[in-house]
Amino acid sequence: MADDCNDVARQIYSYLDGELTVWKRRAIARHLDDCPPCAKGFTFEVELRQVIVSRCRDEVPESLRRRVAEAIGDSGGEAAGHGGDEVR
Ligand SMILES: [Zn+2]
């Protein structure tokens, strides 16, 4: 039943996004019930998504914020007290 498996693999993202009709979703859910390899892949996709989502929420802010702040132009601290060595 490789055709079914390919079908499921192809539609798994739509399934996760809730873009499929009820019947399609049922068919996929049923196939996942009967087909351990596909069910395994499905679980992997779901976990992967959760990791991505949680990373976007938690891990980005602190370190990335600083870098962004530096990149935007936070260059007033050290140069201010230097006196001014201008090279012509
Ligand atoms: Zn399968």
PDB file of the backbone (N, CA, C, O) and the ligand in Angstrom, with CONECT records:
HET     ZN  A 101       1
ATOM      1  N   MET A   1       0.836  -1.201   0.000  1.00  0.00           N
ATOM      2  CA  MET A   1       0.000   0.000   0.000  1.00  0.00           C
ATOM      3  C   MET A   1       0.873   1.254   0.000  1.00  0.00           C
ATOM      4  O   MET A   1       0.629   2.185   0.768  1.00  0.00           O
ATOM      5  N   ALA A   2       1.858   1.273  -0.837  1.00  0.00           N
ATOM      6  CA  ALA A   2       2.771   2.411  -0.861  1.00  0.00           C
ATOM      7  C   ALA A   2       2.052   3.666  -1.327  1.00  0.00           C
ATOM      8  O   ALA A   2       2.418   4.774  -0.934  1.00  0.00           O
ATOM      9  N   ASP A   3       1.032   3.500  -2.161  1.00  0.00           N
ATOM     10  CA  ASP A   3       0.307   4.671  -2.660  1.00  0.00           C
ATOM     11  C   ASP A   3      -0.355   5.416  -1.514  1.00  0.00           C
ATOM     12  O   ASP A   3      -0.288   6.644  -1.443  1.00  0.00           O
ATOM     13  N   ASP A   4      -0.981   4.690  -0.633  1.00  0.00           N
ATOM     14  CA  ASP A   4      -1.626   5.325   0.510  1.00  0.00           C
ATOM     15  C   ASP A   4      -0.608   6.083   1.346  1.00  0.00           C
ATOM     16  O   ASP A   4      -0.850   7.207   1.786  1.00  0.00           O
ATOM     17  N   CYS A   5       0.525   5.449   1.551  1.00  0.00           N
ATOM     18  CA  CYS A   5       1.554   6.073   2.379  1.00  0.00           C
ATOM     19  C   CYS A   5       2.051   7.361   1.735  1.00  0.00           C
ATOM     20  O   CYS A   5       2.255   8.367   2.414  1.00  0.00           O
ATOM     21  N   ASN A   6       2.243   7.321   0.432  1.00  0.00           N
ATOM     22  CA  ASN A   6       2.682   8.538  -0.257  1.00  0.00           C
ATOM     23  C   ASN A   6       1.640   9.638  -0.121  1.00  0.00           C
ATOM     24  O   ASN A   6       1.959  10.805   0.104  1.00  0.00           O
ATOM     25  N   ASP A   7       0.412   9.235  -0.261  1.00  0.00           N
ATOM     26  CA  ASP A   7      -0.687  10.196  -0.142  1.00  0.00           C
ATOM     27  C   ASP A   7      -0.667  10.858   1.231  1.00  0.00           C
ATOM     28  O   ASP A   7      -0.771  12.078   1.356  1.00  0.00           O
ATOM     29  N   VAL A   8      -0.535  10.039   2.233  1.00  0.00           N
ATOM     30  CA  VAL A   8      -0.531  10.559   3.601  1.00  0.00           C
ATOM     31  C   VAL A   8       0.662  11.479   3.811  1.00  0.00           C
ATOM     32  O   VAL A   8       0.537  12.559   4.388  1.00  0.00           O
ATOM     33  N   ALA A   9       1.811  11.039   3.339  1.00  0.00           N
ATOM     34  CA  ALA A   9       3.018  11.843   3.516  1.00  0.00           C
ATOM     35  C   ALA A   9       2.857  13.194   2.839  1.00  0.00           C
ATOM     36  O   ALA A   9       3.319  14.218   3.341  1.00  0.00           O
ATOM     37  N   ARG A  10       2.196  13.177   1.694  1.00  0.00           N
ATOM     38  CA  ARG A  10       2.048  14.414   0.935  1.00  0.00           C
ATOM     39  C   ARG A  10       1.072  15.380   1.612  1.00  0.00           C
ATOM     40  O   ARG A  10       1.205  16.599   1.508  1.00  0.00           O
ATOM     41  N   GLN A  11       0.100  14.808   2.299  1.00  0.00           N
ATOM     42  CA  GLN A  11      -0.955  15.657   2.856  1.00  0.00           C
ATOM     43  C   GLN A  11      -0.806  15.921   4.346  1.00  0.00           C
ATOM     44  O   GLN A  11      -1.662  16.540   4.978  1.00  0.00           O
ATOM     45  N   ILE A  12       0.289  15.443   4.883  1.00  0.00           N
ATOM     46  CA  ILE A  12       0.434  15.527   6.332  1.00  0.00           C
ATOM     47  C   ILE A  12       0.476  16.976   6.814  1.00  0.00           C
ATOM     48  O   ILE A  12      -0.028  17.288   7.893  1.00  0.00           O
ATOM     49  N   TYR A  13       1.065  17.844   6.032  1.00  0.00           N
ATOM     50  CA  TYR A  13       1.148  19.246   6.438  1.00  0.00           C
ATOM     51  C   TYR A  13      -0.219  19.922   6.370  1.00  0.00           C
ATOM     52  O   TYR A  13      -0.587  20.721   7.231  1.00  0.00           O
ATOM     53  N   SER A  14      -0.947  19.578   5.328  1.00  0.00           N
ATOM     54  CA  SER A  14      -2.306  20.103   5.229  1.00  0.00           C
ATOM     55  C   SER A  14      -3.142  19.587   6.394  1.00  0.00           C
ATOM     56  O   SER A  14      -3.971  20.299   6.962  1.00  0.00           O
ATOM     57  N   TYR A  15      -2.898  18.356   6.720  1.00  0.00           N
ATOM     58  CA  TYR A  15      -3.606  17.755   7.847  1.00  0.00           C
ATOM     59  C   TYR A  15      -3.295  18.524   9.138  1.00  0.00           C
ATOM     60  O   TYR A  15      -4.194  18.845   9.916  1.00  0.00           O
ATOM     61  N   LEU A  16      -2.046  18.803   9.342  1.00  0.00           N
ATOM     62  CA  LEU A  16      -1.640  19.524  10.541  1.00  0.00           C
ATOM     63  C   LEU A  16      -2.178  20.953  10.545  1.00  0.00           C
ATOM     64  O   LEU A  16      -2.487  21.508  11.600  1.00  0.00           O
ATOM     65  N   ASP A  17      -2.282  21.524   9.386  1.00  0.00           N
ATOM     66  CA  ASP A  17      -2.773  22.902   9.287  1.00  0.00           C
ATOM     67  C   ASP A  17      -4.285  22.986   9.319  1.00  0.00           C
ATOM     68  O   ASP A  17      -4.857  24.074   9.373  1.00  0.00           O
ATOM     69  N   GLY A  18      -4.927  21.826   9.286  1.00  0.00           N
ATOM     70  CA  GLY A  18      -6.379  21.814   9.321  1.00  0.00           C
ATOM     71  C   GLY A  18      -7.003  22.268   8.018  1.00  0.00           C
ATOM     72  O   GLY A  18      -8.106  22.814   8.005  1.00  0.00           O
ATOM     73  N   GLU A  19      -6.295  22.042   6.923  1.00  0.00           N
ATOM     74  CA  GLU A  19      -6.795  22.508   5.635  1.00  0.00           C
ATOM     75  C   GLU A  19      -7.620  21.460   4.907  1.00  0.00           C
ATOM     76  O   GLU A  19      -8.219  21.750   3.872  1.00  0.00           O
ATOM     77  N   LEU A  20      -7.654  20.264   5.432  1.00  0.00           N
ATOM     78  CA  LEU A  20      -8.346  19.187   4.735  1.00  0.00           C
ATOM     79  C   LEU A  20      -9.797  19.075   5.190  1.00  0.00           C
ATOM     80  O   LEU A  20     -10.186  19.539   6.261  1.00  0.00           O
ATOM     81  N   THR A  21     -10.568  18.443   4.333  1.00  0.00           N
ATOM     82  CA  THR A  21     -11.958  18.194   4.704  1.00  0.00           C
ATOM     83  C   THR A  21     -12.014  17.116   5.778  1.00  0.00           C
ATOM     84  O   THR A  21     -11.045  16.398   6.024  1.00  0.00           O
ATOM     85  N   VAL A  22     -13.162  17.030   6.398  1.00  0.00           N
ATOM     86  CA  VAL A  22     -13.341  16.052   7.465  1.00  0.00           C
ATOM     87  C   VAL A  22     -13.055  14.645   6.967  1.00  0.00           C
ATOM     88  O   VAL A  22     -12.444  13.833   7.661  1.00  0.00           O
ATOM     89  N   TRP A  23     -13.513  14.372   5.740  1.00  0.00           N
ATOM     90  CA  TRP A  23     -13.339  13.025   5.201  1.00  0.00           C
ATOM     91  C   TRP A  23     -11.877  12.703   4.956  1.00  0.00           C
ATOM     92  O   TRP A  23     -11.406  11.604   5.248  1.00  0.00           O
ATOM     93  N   LYS A  24     -11.187  13.661   4.426  1.00  0.00           N
ATOM     94  CA  LYS A  24      -9.749  13.457   4.187  1.00  0.00           C
ATOM     95  C   LYS A  24      -9.034  13.236   5.505  1.00  0.00           C
ATOM     96  O   LYS A  24      -8.185  12.354   5.627  1.00  0.00           O
ATOM     97  N   ARG A  25      -9.379  14.029   6.466  1.00  0.00           N
ATOM     98  CA  ARG A  25      -8.735  13.905   7.774  1.00  0.00           C
ATOM     99  C   ARG A  25      -9.017  12.535   8.385  1.00  0.00           C
ATOM    100  O   ARG A  25      -8.146  11.903   8.984  1.00  0.00           O
ATOM    101  N   ARG A  26     -10.248  12.104   8.214  1.00  0.00           N
ATOM    102  CA  ARG A  26     -10.603  10.778   8.751  1.00  0.00           C
ATOM    103  C   ARG A  26      -9.813   9.682   8.074  1.00  0.00           C
ATOM    104  O   ARG A  26      -9.313   8.757   8.714  1.00  0.00           O
ATOM    105  N   ALA A  27      -9.713   9.809   6.751  1.00  0.00           N
ATOM    106  CA  ALA A  27      -8.982   8.790   5.990  1.00  0.00           C
ATOM    107  C   ALA A  27      -7.530   8.729   6.450  1.00  0.00           C
ATOM    108  O   ALA A  27      -6.966   7.647   6.609  1.00  0.00           O
ATOM    109  N   ILE A  28      -6.939   9.882   6.660  1.00  0.00           N
ATOM    110  CA  ILE A  28      -5.543   9.919   7.092  1.00  0.00           C
ATOM    111  C   ILE A  28      -5.404   9.369   8.506  1.00  0.00           C
ATOM    112  O   ILE A  28      -4.504   8.579   8.790  1.00  0.00           O
ATOM    113  N   ALA A  29      -6.295   9.790   9.381  1.00  0.00           N
ATOM    114  CA  ALA A  29      -6.255   9.305  10.761  1.00  0.00           C
ATOM    115  C   ALA A  29      -6.379   7.788  10.787  1.00  0.00           C
ATOM    116  O   ALA A  29      -5.725   7.101  11.572  1.00  0.00           O
ATOM    117  N   ARG A  30      -7.229   7.295   9.915  1.00  0.00           N
ATOM    118  CA  ARG A  30      -7.446   5.854   9.854  1.00  0.00           C
ATOM    119  C   ARG A  30      -6.194   5.139   9.346  1.00  0.00           C
ATOM    120  O   ARG A  30      -5.794   4.097   9.865  1.00  0.00           O
ATOM    121  N   HIS A  31      -5.600   5.722   8.335  1.00  0.00           N
ATOM    122  CA  HIS A  31      -4.385   5.124   7.800  1.00  0.00           C
ATOM    123  C   HIS A  31      -3.281   5.123   8.861  1.00  0.00           C
ATOM    124  O   HIS A  31      -2.538   4.150   8.993  1.00  0.00           O
ATOM    125  N   LEU A  32      -3.184   6.193   9.595  1.00  0.00           N
ATOM    126  CA  LEU A  32      -2.160   6.274  10.640  1.00  0.00           C
ATOM    127  C   LEU A  32      -2.393   5.190  11.691  1.00  0.00           C
ATOM    128  O   LEU A  32      -1.454   4.661  12.287  1.00  0.00           O
ATOM    129  N   ASP A  33      -3.667   4.876  11.899  1.00  0.00           N
ATOM    130  CA  ASP A  33      -4.003   3.809  12.840  1.00  0.00           C
ATOM    131  C   ASP A  33      -3.506   2.460  12.365  1.00  0.00           C
ATOM    132  O   ASP A  33      -3.052   1.628  13.150  1.00  0.00           O
ATOM    133  N   ASP A  34      -3.603   2.266  11.060  1.00  0.00           N
ATOM    134  CA  ASP A  34      -3.269   0.957  10.493  1.00  0.00           C
ATOM    135  C   ASP A  34      -1.816   0.841  10.064  1.00  0.00           C
ATOM    136  O   ASP A  34      -1.343  -0.254   9.758  1.00  0.00           O
ATOM    137  N   CYS A  35      -1.114   1.950  10.039  1.00  0.00           N
ATOM    138  CA  CYS A  35       0.205   1.946   9.434  1.00  0.00           C
ATOM    139  C   CYS A  35       1.237   2.583  10.374  1.00  0.00           C
ATOM    140  O   CYS A  35       1.471   3.790  10.318  1.00  0.00           O
ATOM    141  N   PRO A  36       1.839   1.778  11.223  1.00  0.00           N
ATOM    142  CA  PRO A  36       2.812   2.274  12.210  1.00  0.00           C
ATOM    143  C   PRO A  36       3.892   3.189  11.634  1.00  0.00           C
ATOM    144  O   PRO A  36       4.179   4.228  12.227  1.00  0.00           O
ATOM    145  N   PRO A  37       4.500   2.838  10.498  1.00  0.00           N
ATOM    146  CA  PRO A  37       5.533   3.727   9.949  1.00  0.00           C
ATOM    147  C   PRO A  37       5.018   5.135   9.708  1.00  0.00           C
ATOM    148  O   PRO A  37       5.689   6.110  10.047  1.00  0.00           O
ATOM    149  N   CYS A  38       3.834   5.247   9.127  1.00  0.00           N
ATOM    150  CA  CYS A  38       3.258   6.559   8.870  1.00  0.00           C
ATOM    151  C   CYS A  38       2.923   7.261  10.183  1.00  0.00           C
ATOM    152  O   CYS A  38       3.136   8.465  10.323  1.00  0.00           O
ATOM    153  N   ALA A  39       2.404   6.513  11.130  1.00  0.00           N
ATOM    154  CA  ALA A  39       2.051   7.094  12.420  1.00  0.00           C
ATOM    155  C   ALA A  39       3.294   7.663  13.087  1.00  0.00           C
ATOM    156  O   ALA A  39       3.260   8.720  13.717  1.00  0.00           O
ATOM    157  N   LYS A  40       4.387   6.934  12.931  1.00  0.00           N
ATOM    158  CA  LYS A  40       5.649   7.383  13.505  1.00  0.00           C
ATOM    159  C   LYS A  40       6.090   8.694  12.863  1.00  0.00           C
ATOM    160  O   LYS A  40       6.481   9.643  13.542  1.00  0.00           O
ATOM    161  N   GLY A  41       6.014   8.716  11.540  1.00  0.00           N
ATOM    162  CA  GLY A  41       6.384   9.935  10.822  1.00  0.00           C
ATOM    163  C   GLY A  41       5.495  11.095  11.223  1.00  0.00           C
ATOM    164  O   GLY A  41       5.955  12.227  11.370  1.00  0.00           O
ATOM    165  N   PHE A  42       4.241  10.805  11.394  1.00  0.00           N
ATOM    166  CA  PHE A  42       3.288  11.833  11.772  1.00  0.00           C
ATOM    167  C   PHE A  42       3.645  12.413  13.139  1.00  0.00           C
ATOM    168  O   PHE A  42       3.659  13.629  13.327  1.00  0.00           O
ATOM    169  N   THR A  43       3.928  11.539  14.068  1.00  0.00           N
ATOM    170  CA  THR A  43       4.312  11.997  15.402  1.00  0.00           C
ATOM    171  C   THR A  43       5.543  12.877  15.337  1.00  0.00           C
ATOM    172  O   THR A  43       5.657  13.881  16.039  1.00  0.00           O
ATOM    173  N   PHE A  44       6.463  12.469  14.472  1.00  0.00           N
ATOM    174  CA  PHE A  44       7.685  13.252  14.322  1.00  0.00           C
ATOM    175  C   PHE A  44       7.373  14.654  13.820  1.00  0.00           C
ATOM    176  O   PHE A  44       7.904  15.640  14.332  1.00  0.00           O
ATOM    177  N   GLU A  45       6.525  14.734  12.837  1.00  0.00           N
ATOM    178  CA  GLU A  45       6.160  16.046  12.288  1.00  0.00           C
ATOM    179  C   GLU A  45       5.520  16.926  13.351  1.00  0.00           C
ATOM    180  O   GLU A  45       5.820  18.114  13.465  1.00  0.00           O
ATOM    181  N   VAL A  46       4.634  16.315  14.123  1.00  0.00           N
ATOM    182  CA  VAL A  46       3.940  17.082  15.160  1.00  0.00           C
ATOM    183  C   VAL A  46       4.935  17.608  16.181  1.00  0.00           C
ATOM    184  O   VAL A  46       4.875  18.773  16.575  1.00  0.00           O
ATOM    185  N   GLU A  47       5.852  16.744  16.609  1.00  0.00           N
ATOM    186  CA  GLU A  47       6.844  17.164  17.598  1.00  0.00           C
ATOM    187  C   GLU A  47       7.750  18.244  17.028  1.00  0.00           C
ATOM    188  O   GLU A  47       8.100  19.214  17.701  1.00  0.00           O
ATOM    189  N   LEU A  48       8.116  18.050  15.779  1.00  0.00           N
ATOM    190  CA  LEU A  48       8.981  19.032  15.130  1.00  0.00           C
ATOM    191  C   LEU A  48       8.323  20.404  15.121  1.00  0.00           C
ATOM    192  O   LEU A  48       8.961  21.422  15.389  1.00  0.00           O
ATOM    193  N   ARG A  49       7.053  20.406  14.811  1.00  0.00           N
ATOM    194  CA  ARG A  49       6.323  21.676  14.792  1.00  0.00           C
ATOM    195  C   ARG A  49       6.293  22.312  16.162  1.00  0.00           C
ATOM    196  O   ARG A  49       6.466  23.523  16.299  1.00  0.00           O
ATOM    197  N   GLN A  50       6.078  21.508  17.160  1.00  0.00           N
ATOM    198  CA  GLN A  50       6.007  22.057  18.518  1.00  0.00           C
ATOM    199  C   GLN A  50       7.347  22.658  18.919  1.00  0.00           C
ATOM    200  O   GLN A  50       7.407  23.696  19.579  1.00  0.00           O
ATOM    201  N   VAL A  51       8.420  21.988  18.509  1.00  0.00           N
ATOM    202  CA  VAL A  51       9.750  22.518  18.817  1.00  0.00           C
ATOM    203  C   VAL A  51       9.946  23.856  18.135  1.00  0.00           C
ATOM    204  O   VAL A  51      10.421  24.812  18.747  1.00  0.00           O
ATOM    205  N   ILE A  52       9.582  23.918  16.877  1.00  0.00           N
ATOM    206  CA  ILE A  52       9.743  25.163  16.122  1.00  0.00           C
ATOM    207  C   ILE A  52       8.930  26.281  16.761  1.00  0.00           C
ATOM    208  O   ILE A  52       9.422  27.394  16.950  1.00  0.00           O
ATOM    209  N   VAL A  53       7.695  25.976  17.087  1.00  0.00           N
ATOM    210  CA  VAL A  53       6.817  26.989  17.676  1.00  0.00           C
ATOM    211  C   VAL A  53       7.372  27.473  19.003  1.00  0.00           C
ATOM    212  O   VAL A  53       7.435  28.677  19.251  1.00  0.00           O
ATOM    213  N   SER A  54       7.775  26.542  19.857  1.00  0.00           N
ATOM    214  CA  SER A  54       8.251  26.933  21.177  1.00  0.00           C
ATOM    215  C   SER A  54       9.563  27.693  21.067  1.00  0.00           C
ATOM    216  O   SER A  54       9.835  28.582  21.874  1.00  0.00           O
ATOM    217  N   ARG A  55      10.366  27.358  20.092  1.00  0.00           N
ATOM    218  CA  ARG A  55      11.624  28.081  19.903  1.00  0.00           C
ATOM    219  C   ARG A  55      11.359  29.515  19.495  1.00  0.00           C
ATOM    220  O   ARG A  55      12.016  30.445  19.964  1.00  0.00           O
ATOM    221  N   CYS A  56      10.396  29.677  18.624  1.00  0.00           N
ATOM    222  CA  CYS A  56      10.062  31.025  18.173  1.00  0.00           C
ATOM    223  C   CYS A  56       9.603  31.876  19.355  1.00  0.00           C
ATOM    224  O   CYS A  56       9.858  33.080  19.401  1.00  0.00           O
ATOM    225  N   ARG A  57       8.948  31.259  20.276  1.00  0.00           N
ATOM    226  CA  ARG A  57       8.421  32.022  21.407  1.00  0.00           C
ATOM    227  C   ARG A  57       9.490  32.304  22.456  1.00  0.00           C
ATOM    228  O   ARG A  57       9.607  33.425  22.950  1.00  0.00           O
ATOM    229  N   ASP A  58      10.263  31.285  22.788  1.00  0.00           N
ATOM    230  CA  ASP A  58      11.115  31.408  23.964  1.00  0.00           C
ATOM    231  C   ASP A  58      12.551  31.818  23.673  1.00  0.00           C
ATOM    232  O   ASP A  58      13.096  32.727  24.301  1.00  0.00           O
ATOM    233  N   GLU A  59      13.147  31.136  22.717  1.00  0.00           N
ATOM    234  CA  GLU A  59      14.602  31.228  22.639  1.00  0.00           C
ATOM    235  C   GLU A  59      15.090  32.479  21.916  1.00  0.00           C
ATOM    236  O   GLU A  59      16.205  32.941  22.157  1.00  0.00           O
ATOM    237  N   VAL A  60      14.290  33.009  21.063  1.00  0.00           N
ATOM    238  CA  VAL A  60      14.754  34.137  20.256  1.00  0.00           C
ATOM    239  C   VAL A  60      15.005  35.417  21.065  1.00  0.00           C
ATOM    240  O   VAL A  60      16.095  35.980  20.967  1.00  0.00           O
ATOM    241  N   PRO A  61      14.069  35.885  21.836  1.00  0.00           N
ATOM    242  CA  PRO A  61      14.135  37.227  22.405  1.00  0.00           C
ATOM    243  C   PRO A  61      15.479  37.662  22.998  1.00  0.00           C
ATOM    244  O   PRO A  61      16.095  38.584  22.464  1.00  0.00           O
ATOM    245  N   GLU A  62      15.955  37.042  24.073  1.00  0.00           N
ATOM    246  CA  GLU A  62      17.098  37.584  24.816  1.00  0.00           C
ATOM    247  C   GLU A  62      18.327  37.863  23.959  1.00  0.00           C
ATOM    248  O   GLU A  62      18.725  39.016  23.792  1.00  0.00           O
ATOM    249  N   SER A  63      18.913  36.828  23.427  1.00  0.00           N
ATOM    250  CA  SER A  63      20.179  36.992  22.720  1.00  0.00           C
ATOM    251  C   SER A  63      19.996  37.749  21.409  1.00  0.00           C
ATOM    252  O   SER A  63      20.796  38.612  21.048  1.00  0.00           O
ATOM    253  N   LEU A  64      18.932  37.403  20.717  1.00  0.00           N
ATOM    254  CA  LEU A  64      18.725  38.036  19.414  1.00  0.00           C
ATOM    255  C   LEU A  64      18.399  39.518  19.585  1.00  0.00           C
ATOM    256  O   LEU A  64      18.843  40.348  18.792  1.00  0.00           O
ATOM    257  N   ARG A  65      17.654  39.837  20.580  1.00  0.00           N
ATOM    258  CA  ARG A  65      17.314  41.230  20.840  1.00  0.00           C
ATOM    259  C   ARG A  65      18.561  42.077  21.006  1.00  0.00           C
ATOM    260  O   ARG A  65      18.666  43.170  20.450  1.00  0.00           O
ATOM    261  N   ARG A  66      19.498  41.558  21.773  1.00  0.00           N
ATOM    262  CA  ARG A  66      20.744  42.297  22.019  1.00  0.00           C
ATOM    263  C   ARG A  66      21.483  42.539  20.715  1.00  0.00           C
ATOM    264  O   ARG A  66      21.950  43.642  20.433  1.00  0.00           O
ATOM    265  N   ARG A  67      21.576  41.472  19.927  1.00  0.00           N
ATOM    266  CA  ARG A  67      22.304  41.608  18.667  1.00  0.00           C
ATOM    267  C   ARG A  67      21.614  42.631  17.773  1.00  0.00           C
ATOM    268  O   ARG A  67      22.263  43.461  17.136  1.00  0.00           O
ATOM    269  N   VAL A  68      20.319  42.559  17.741  1.00  0.00           N
ATOM    270  CA  VAL A  68      19.571  43.503  16.921  1.00  0.00           C
ATOM    271  C   VAL A  68      19.796  44.923  17.432  1.00  0.00           C
ATOM    272  O   VAL A  68      20.008  45.846  16.646  1.00  0.00           O
ATOM    273  N   ALA A  69      19.748  45.089  18.735  1.00  0.00           N
ATOM    274  CA  ALA A  69      19.945  46.404  19.329  1.00  0.00           C
ATOM    275  C   ALA A  69      21.329  46.938  18.983  1.00  0.00           C
ATOM    276  O   ALA A  69      21.491  48.117  18.669  1.00  0.00           O
ATOM    277  N   GLU A  70      22.311  46.067  19.045  1.00  0.00           N
ATOM    278  CA  GLU A  70      23.674  46.478  18.695  1.00  0.00           C
ATOM    279  C   GLU A  70      23.766  46.850  17.229  1.00  0.00           C
ATOM    280  O   GLU A  70      24.399  47.841  16.864  1.00  0.00           O
ATOM    281  N   ALA A  71      23.139  46.057  16.406  1.00  0.00           N
ATOM    282  CA  ALA A  71      23.204  46.288  14.966  1.00  0.00           C
ATOM    283  C   ALA A  71      22.500  47.589  14.585  1.00  0.00           C
ATOM    284  O   ALA A  71      22.937  48.300  13.680  1.00  0.00           O
ATOM    285  N   ILE A  72      21.433  47.883  15.270  1.00  0.00           N
ATOM    286  CA  ILE A  72      20.667  49.086  14.939  1.00  0.00           C
ATOM    287  C   ILE A  72      21.476  50.353  15.216  1.00  0.00           C
ATOM    288  O   ILE A  72      21.308  51.352  14.517  1.00  0.00           O
ATOM    289  N   GLY A  73      22.334  50.327  16.205  1.00  0.00           N
ATOM    290  CA  GLY A  73      23.136  51.517  16.429  1.00  0.00           C
ATOM    291  C   GLY A  73      23.250  51.886  17.893  1.00  0.00           C
ATOM    292  O   GLY A  73      22.783  52.942  18.322  1.00  0.00           O
ATOM    293  N   ASP A  74      23.869  51.013  18.647  1.00  0.00           N
ATOM    294  CA  ASP A  74      24.062  51.272  20.071  1.00  0.00           C
ATOM    295  C   ASP A  74      25.533  51.602  20.299  1.00  0.00           C
ATOM    296  O   ASP A  74      26.152  51.055  21.211  1.00  0.00           O
ATOM    297  N   SER A  75      26.100  52.486  19.485  1.00  0.00           N
ATOM    298  CA  SER A  75      27.541  52.732  19.498  1.00  0.00           C
ATOM    299  C   SER A  75      27.869  54.103  20.083  1.00  0.00           C
ATOM    300  O   SER A  75      28.601  54.890  19.482  1.00  0.00           O
ATOM    301  N   GLY A  76      27.316  54.374  21.266  1.00  0.00           N
ATOM    302  CA  GLY A  76      27.570  55.682  21.837  1.00  0.00           C
ATOM    303  C   GLY A  76      28.365  55.619  23.133  1.00  0.00           C
ATOM    304  O   GLY A  76      28.784  56.656  23.647  1.00  0.00           O
ATOM    305  N   GLY A  77      28.579  54.431  23.667  1.00  0.00           N
ATOM    306  CA  GLY A  77      29.187  54.300  24.981  1.00  0.00           C
ATOM    307  C   GLY A  77      30.686  54.530  25.006  1.00  0.00           C
ATOM    308  O   GLY A  77      31.154  55.422  25.713  1.00  0.00           O
ATOM    309  N   GLU A  78      31.443  53.764  24.265  1.00  0.00           N
ATOM    310  CA  GLU A  78      32.890  53.771  24.392  1.00  0.00           C
ATOM    311  C   GLU A  78      33.528  54.959  23.659  1.00  0.00           C
ATOM    312  O   GLU A  78      34.511  55.541  24.118  1.00  0.00           O
ATOM    313  N   ALA A  79      32.956  55.288  22.541  1.00  0.00           N
ATOM    314  CA  ALA A  79      33.564  56.327  21.716  1.00  0.00           C
ATOM    315  C   ALA A  79      33.392  57.713  22.328  1.00  0.00           C
ATOM    316  O   ALA A  79      34.140  58.635  22.004  1.00  0.00           O
ATOM    317  N   ALA A  80      32.409  57.859  23.209  1.00  0.00           N
ATOM    318  CA  ALA A  80      32.083  59.188  23.737  1.00  0.00           C
ATOM    319  C   ALA A  80      33.213  59.739  24.601  1.00  0.00           C
ATOM    320  O   ALA A  80      33.509  60.932  24.532  1.00  0.00           O
ATOM    321  N   GLY A  81      33.844  58.901  25.408  1.00  0.00           N
ATOM    322  CA  GLY A  81      34.861  59.430  26.322  1.00  0.00           C
ATOM    323  C   GLY A  81      36.273  59.370  25.768  1.00  0.00           C
ATOM    324  O   GLY A  81      37.235  59.500  26.525  1.00  0.00           O
ATOM    325  N   HIS A  82      36.411  59.181  24.505  1.00  0.00           N
ATOM    326  CA  HIS A  82      37.739  58.932  23.933  1.00  0.00           C
ATOM    327  C   HIS A  82      38.512  60.210  23.653  1.00  0.00           C
ATOM    328  O   HIS A  82      39.742  60.173  23.608  1.00  0.00           O
ATOM    329  N   GLY A  83      37.864  61.295  23.469  1.00  0.00           N
ATOM    330  CA  GLY A  83      38.611  62.525  23.220  1.00  0.00           C
ATOM    331  C   GLY A  83      38.599  62.971  21.777  1.00  0.00           C
ATOM    332  O   GLY A  83      38.309  64.135  21.498  1.00  0.00           O
ATOM    333  N   GLY A  84      38.898  62.108  20.878  1.00  0.00           N
ATOM    334  CA  GLY A  84      38.809  62.483  19.478  1.00  0.00           C
ATOM    335  C   GLY A  84      40.119  62.465  18.734  1.00  0.00           C
ATOM    336  O   GLY A  84      40.751  63.507  18.555  1.00  0.00           O
ATOM    337  N   ASP A  85      40.525  61.321  18.308  1.00  0.00           N
ATOM    338  CA  ASP A  85      41.707  61.216  17.455  1.00  0.00           C
ATOM    339  C   ASP A  85      41.271  61.191  15.992  1.00  0.00           C
ATOM    340  O   ASP A  85      40.910  60.135  15.471  1.00  0.00           O
ATOM    341  N   GLU A  86      41.300  62.271  15.370  1.00  0.00           N
ATOM    342  CA  GLU A  86      40.871  62.281  13.971  1.00  0.00           C
ATOM    343  C   GLU A  86      42.045  62.205  13.032  1.00  0.00           C
ATOM    344  O   GLU A  86      42.997  62.978  13.132  1.00  0.00           O
ATOM    345  N   VAL A  87      41.967  61.281  12.137  1.00  0.00           N
ATOM    346  CA  VAL A  87      43.052  61.094  11.173  1.00  0.00           C
ATOM    347  C   VAL A  87      42.683  61.742   9.854  1.00  0.00           C
ATOM    348  O   VAL A  87      41.615  61.477   9.301  1.00  0.00           O
ATOM    349  N   ARG A  88      43.550  62.575   9.358  1.00  0.00           N
ATOM    350  CA  ARG A  88      43.260  63.266   8.100  1.00  0.00           C
ATOM    351  C   ARG A  88      44.000  62.616   6.959  1.00  0.00           C
ATOM    352  O   ARG A  88      43.882  63.057   5.816  1.00  0.00           O
TER     353      ARG A  88
HETATM  354 ZN    ZN A 101       1.362   4.307   5.602  1.00  0.00          ZN2+
END
